[in-house]
């Protein structure tokens, strides 16, 4: 059987509305990693404009493959195609990346060293640093809990990992299954839930592994609306029941519901100071 023992497959989804300059820098941050046993897999979800296509064509020889959907079917669907590709080819390690973020140069070196030293861990993340649309630091670093037990307690209120900053062991998907395609948004929250339900082990390293781009589009993507807020509230309520979280978690979920239906300015302010 074809084996990729210590190769890392990095899944990078791209959409027609993505910024070509950001994509080029995101790809460069992967190709310039200190850990050089990396296969970059582009996941094109729907038609891409000519600028995005040109960026991908410019690095095509350095890519493992470009997996394409003719129509946009959502992040969960295109990620599942990528994960299935990796599992079929026996990759032991699968990384995530978004088209507008930047991976720190030593990100995957640090993450794979952690997983090799901790064989019980199924997924590892790390701290993230916010940057603006020009790539300037916003003087904000978001740290996540380190140990599994801390991650579980943290999940009572918020996601314990930054989705674009994680490195999975293939065992995570073997235990928890693939992304739930019923969730166009919050598919990462659902994946973490399935992981905890199926005894996956979580961890983060304390170092910054990713620079997360924050611009107006970022907050637009977190749009409000009653239907979306209600779906998130129902998702969180189900998670709280299934994982045995207490009253505090239920009250927090209610607070997030009210915040989600509030005006955009209030949501942006809350994100800035409460995250």
N, C-alpha and C positions, 0 to 999 in steps of 0.2 A: 504493500500500500504506500502511496505517495505520502511522505512525512515532512512536516514543517515544525520540527521539535521546538526550536527557540526563535522561529520567525514570528514577527508581529505583522498581522494584517490590519491596516488602518482603514476604517470605513469613513469616507468623506462624502456626504450627500450634497448634491448641487441642484438648485432650482432655477427656472428661467428668470426669476426676479433678483437673483443674487448679484452682488457687485463684483465685476471682473477683476478689479484691482485688489480687492480683499481676497478673492479666491487665489489669485497668483501668489500673494504673500502667505496665505494659509498653506498652500502646497509647498512653497519654499521652506516654511518652518518644519515641515515633515521630512522633506528630502535632505535637510541639513542637520538632522539629528546626529548626536554622537554615537548612538546605537545604530549601526548600519544594516542590520538584518531586518529590514522593514519592506513590506510590500504594500504600496499605496493603492487602494481600490476606490475609484470614483464611482459614485452612485448617482446617475443622472435621472432625476424623477420628472419626466416630461420633457418637452422641447426646450432647448437652450438657445439663447440669442447668440449672434455671431461673435460677440466679444468673449463670452464664456467659452464657446466652442474653440475659439482661437487660443485661449489660455490652455485648455486641455490638450489641444493638438500640439502645442509648443513643448509639452512635457510628456507626450504620449509614450516615448521610448523608455521613460523612467517609471511609468506606471505598470502595475501588474495587469490590470484590466479596467475597462469602463463598462459598468453594468447599466443598461438603459431601460427605462419605462417609456413607451411611446406617449402615454398620457400621465399626468400627475395623479398619483394614487396615494400620496401622503407619506410622511416620514416613517411611520411604522412599517408600511409595506415595503418600501425600498430598503430599509435597514434589514428587514427579514430576508430579502433576496441576498443581501450582502453576507449576513450571518450564515445562511444556508450554503452559500458558495464556500465560505471559510470552513465550515464543519465538514463538507464533502471532501475538502482537500486537507483535512486533518491539521489545520492550524491550531496550536495550543493556546495562542494569545491573540485577542482581537481588541483593537483600540478604536476609540471614537474621536471624531474631529468635526467641527463645523466649518463652513466655507468662509466665515468672516472673522474667525479667531486665529490666534497664534500660539503654537506650542513652543514652550521653552526648549532650548537646544538640548538639554539633558533630560527632558521629560521621560521619554521611554526607557532610557538607560536606568533611571532611578526606579521607575515603576516595575520593570521586569526584574531588576535585582531584588526588589521587595518581594515579588511573587515567588521567585526562585528560593528566597530565604524563608518564606512562609507558605509552604505547600498547602496549608489548610484554607488559605484565603482564595475566594473565587473572583473577587473584583476589587480593584484598588483605584482610588481617585487621588485628589490632592487639592491644595489651596489654589485659588484663582485670583488674578489681579485684573481689575477693570481698566480698560483703555477707551479713549474717545474715538470718534470717527477718523481722526488723523493719526491715530496710533499713540497718542500721548497718554501717559499714566494719569489716572484720576485720583491717585493717592488713596485707593481703597483696595484692600486685600480681604478676600472672604475665605475664612478657614472652616474646615469641616471636621467633625469628630474623627479621632484616629482609630480607636479599637472597635471591634464588632458590637460589643454591648452598648457603647456610646452611640454608635450609628443607629442601633435599634431604638434607643430612647429618643434620639433626635428626630426619628421618622414619625413620632407621634405628632409633630407639628410641621416639619419641612423635610424635603428630600435630603438624604444624608450624603449624597454625591453630586458633583456637577457633571451632568451627562456627557458633555463634549470633552471632559477631562479624564475619562476612565479608561482603564485597561482591564478587560475581562480575561479570565481563564475560560477555555471552552467549556469547562465543567459547569459554569454558571448557566449556560443555555441548556445543557444536558439535564440540569436539575429543575430549572425554573421555566423552561420553554422559551419561545420566541416572544417578540413584541406583540401586544394585543392590538390588532388592527382596527378594533372598534373605537380606539381612542385616537382621534386626529390630533388632539393636544394632550399633554400630560401622559404620553405613552411611557415616559421614563418613570414617572411615579408608579404606574401600574407594573412596570418591570421590577422595580425595587420591591413592591408588595409581593409579587410572585416569588421573588428571591427569598425574602424573609419567611414566607409560608413553606418554602421547600428547602430550608436549612442551608441556604447559601451563606457564606461568610464574607462580611464586608470590612473594608479598611480604607483609610486615607493616609497618605504621607504628608508631613507638615509643610514641605516645600511648595512654592508656587510652581505649578506645572503648565499653566495655561493663562494666556491673556485674553479676556473676554471683552469683545467690542460692544460698547454701549453707545447707541445713537438713537435718533428719533424712531427709526424702524424697529429697534429693539422694544421700545415701549408700545408702539403700535401693534406689534405681534402679541402683546399681552393685553389685548383689548378686553373691555368689560362686556356687559350684557347679561341679562337675567338668565337666558338659557344656558350660557356657558358657565355662569356662576353656580347655577343649580346642578349642572352635571358634575362640576368639581366638588361641590358639597356632598352629593350623593356618593361619589367615588371615595372621598375622605371618610364619610360616615361608615361605609362598608369596610374600609381598611381598619378603622378604629375598632369596629366590632370583631373582625376576624383576628386581629392581632392583640386584642385585649387591652387596648389603651383606655385610660380612665376619663373622668369628667373633664379634666383640663384639656385633653385632646379634642373632645367634642365641642367645648366652648371655643377653642382656637379655630376649629373648622367653621363654626358659625361666624366668628369674627372675619375670617377670610372671605366668606360668602358676602358679607356686607361690604367689605373692601372692594371686592370684584365688581359690584354693581355701582360703586361710587364713581364720581367724575374722574377723568383721566389724570388731571393734575394732582388729585389726592392720592391716586394709585402710584404715580411716579414719586411723590414725596415719601409715601410709605415704603416703597421699594428702596429708596435711597437710605433711609434711616433705620429701617427695621430688619433689613437683610443681614 
